């Protein structure tokens, strides 16, 4: 039977969906603008992605305590408006003939930091809005939306780029944030903000509050290490796959898009199955099985060859990987929300996201060096081998069953 989560959840979900589709519609627009409009060299394009990711994480890190003690809906609306203004400045500057590489870098940092703050606020608000026993269903719907947007956004964005150019897709992305802000504004329920006086030994007002809480909870600490390492090792190979498939194997652009668009549909299927699998087999068994499987399949990319067989290999390997991630991610996201008291949700989520993005940026640089010393395929294989060890960091059954010592802390609900 379909779980009903209420109109306010539907509005929050719609706001998330429209901004996510906008983001994926403009996927790759900044590198295209840097190359086609500004004639930036390859190093500058790589720096735009890695530096933007890392600096945004550093800038967003202090926002966690700030978000924690404020009503979450105004924060989400403000971050959407910041992203709208930042992204809209690109086409405006382009029309005026003022667009520069420096502006692209600043916009990348500002929009990235605002996205981290928005995610922290929306996660805290989701915990307030949805009952604990329905969080897995809610997380699954967000996860499924993300994967569908991943599958549909880049092809649609590519068509829009072909018709109107990359600057037009950036404008579409900007308007998606404006629509997201309007969606959050339509929510009619209450709000949540953490008080200043929290549990002994923990503080929600300092920069280390999120770190302290993650470290104190054994299961949360292991989930944190597992998730950022898996994400970092997978994302480190993304630029190398582009070099391998497009540069060395000479895949046409449409085949490259197909190789990553079709597997994203597996993420949608996995997200829809996640709650059913947990109901049938239990949370722990489902998490462990799919946590191991998502770390096994990337090694299959070591066998990618030129031609149709190589294309099919990428589609199959990525499809299996993404399907497992679609099952695993809602479970781990729900576990993270349930183990984190409302007083610390925004800080934990912002710390988690910032650390993950910093590690991704660092590993992209490291794997770029490895690829230059060996080859892209060898570096991709090395990532696959290291991923085999990451499931050892997953929490065991006893750690998952243990109640958190401060998990009963409550936040102040704002009418």
Beta strands, then each sheet from edge to edge (+ up, - down):
strand 1: 191-193
strand 2: 412-414
sheet 1: 1+ 2-
end
